[in-house]
Amino acid sequence: MQFGKLRHTIELQNFNETKDSHGHVERGYVTYATVKADARGQYGMESAYAERIESRAIFRFVIRHRRDIRPQHRLIWKDTCYGDRTFEIQYAIDMRGDRRMTTILAIEIQNNNDNV
């Protein structure tokens, strides 16, 4: 991987629970790293479920090596053409085993706000 190909920006996030000053628990995703990545669409699929069409886009992101990425995390792709896109991380692996690059396979979370 040539480092010049890392031209996209992604935010890595994990789910966090914190208490505010009144003791109420606040839950949500918190960004723990902003990194450069190579983003490539792998494939997509559509399925019919409960009279709705559900589409899923699978992407592969390659970043400089990190060991702290987990499947329960998510990422936000700061896409200059389509705006911010949210993905659920399926796995993150050092494909070559040389601790230089980490490959992330992620599924885009579709925000369908249809009232159909």
C-alpha positions as CSV (number, residue, x, y, z in Angstrom):
1,M,0.0,0.0,0.0
2,Q,1.3,3.4,-0.9
3,F,0.6,5.9,1.8
4,G,-0.5,8.4,-0.8
5,K,-3.7,6.3,-1.4
6,L,-4.9,7.1,2.1
7,R,-6.8,10.2,1.0
8,H,-10.1,9.7,2.8
9,T,-10.8,10.7,6.4
10,I,-12.6,8.4,8.8
11,E,-13.5,8.7,12.5
12,L,-13.3,5.5,14.6
13,Q,-15.9,5.4,17.4
14,N,-16.8,3.2,20.3
15,F,-20.0,3.1,22.4
16,N,-19.6,4.8,25.7
17,E,-21.7,5.4,28.8
18,T,-21.0,8.3,31.0
19,K,-22.7,10.0,33.9
20,D,-23.5,13.7,33.8
21,S,-23.3,16.0,36.8
22,H,-26.8,15.0,37.9
23,G,-26.0,11.3,37.8
24,H,-28.0,10.6,34.6
25,V,-26.4,8.0,32.3
26,E,-25.7,9.3,28.8
27,R,-25.1,6.7,26.1
28,G,-23.6,7.3,22.7
29,Y,-20.7,6.8,20.3
30,V,-17.5,8.8,21.0
31,T,-14.8,9.3,18.5
32,Y,-11.5,7.9,19.7
33,A,-9.4,8.4,16.6
34,T,-9.5,10.3,13.3
35,V,-7.3,8.7,10.6
36,K,-6.7,8.7,6.9
37,A,-7.9,5.7,4.8
38,D,-8.2,4.1,1.4
39,A,-11.9,3.4,0.9
40,R,-13.1,0.8,-1.6
41,G,-16.6,-0.5,-2.2
42,Q,-16.6,-4.3,-2.1
43,Y,-20.1,-5.3,-3.0
44,G,-23.7,-4.5,-2.2
45,M,-26.9,-6.6,-1.8
46,E,-30.6,-6.1,-1.5
47,S,-33.1,-8.2,0.3
48,A,-36.9,-8.0,0.9
49,Y,-37.8,-8.2,4.6
50,A,-41.2,-7.4,6.1
51,E,-42.4,-5.8,2.8
52,R,-39.4,-3.5,2.7
53,I,-36.4,-3.6,0.5
54,E,-33.2,-3.4,2.5
55,S,-29.9,-2.5,0.8
56,R,-26.5,-3.0,2.2
57,A,-23.2,-1.7,1.0
58,I,-20.0,-3.4,2.0
59,F,-16.8,-1.4,2.1
60,R,-13.1,-2.1,2.7
61,F,-11.0,0.6,4.5
62,V,-7.2,0.3,4.8
63,I,-5.5,2.5,7.4
64,R,-2.1,2.6,9.1
65,H,-1.8,-0.1,11.6
66,R,-4.0,0.1,14.8
67,R,-4.6,-2.6,17.4
68,D,-7.6,-1.0,19.1
69,I,-10.4,-1.5,16.6
70,R,-13.1,-4.0,17.6
71,P,-16.2,-5.3,15.8
72,Q,-18.5,-3.5,18.2
73,H,-17.1,-0.2,17.1
74,R,-18.2,1.9,14.1
75,L,-16.7,4.4,11.8
76,I,-17.8,7.6,10.1
77,W,-16.5,8.2,6.6
78,K,-16.1,11.9,6.0
79,D,-17.1,11.6,2.3
80,T,-16.6,14.8,0.4
81,C,-19.1,13.8,-2.3
82,Y,-22.0,12.2,-0.3
83,G,-21.5,13.6,3.2
84,D,-20.9,11.7,6.4
85,R,-21.6,7.9,6.0
86,T,-21.8,5.6,9.0
87,F,-20.5,2.0,9.0
88,E,-20.7,-1.0,11.4
89,I,-17.2,-2.6,11.7
90,Q,-17.3,-6.3,11.0
91,Y,-13.7,-7.0,11.4
92,A,-10.3,-5.3,11.5
93,I,-7.2,-7.4,10.6
94,D,-3.5,-7.0,9.7
95,M,-3.8,-8.9,6.4
96,R,0.0,-9.2,5.9
97,G,1.0,-9.6,9.5
98,D,3.7,-6.9,9.3
99,R,2.0,-4.3,11.5
100,R,2.0,-1.6,8.7
101,M,-1.6,-1.6,7.6
102,T,-5.0,-2.6,9.0
103,T,-7.9,-3.7,6.8
104,I,-11.4,-2.9,8.0
105,L,-14.5,-4.6,6.5
106,A,-17.6,-2.6,7.3
107,I,-21.3,-2.5,6.4
108,E,-22.9,0.9,5.8
109,I,-25.8,1.8,8.1
110,Q,-28.7,2.9,6.0
111,N,-30.7,5.8,7.5
112,N,-34.1,5.0,6.0
113,N,-36.5,7.6,7.4
114,D,-39.3,6.5,5.1
115,N,-42.8,6.6,6.5
116,V,-44.0,3.8,4.2
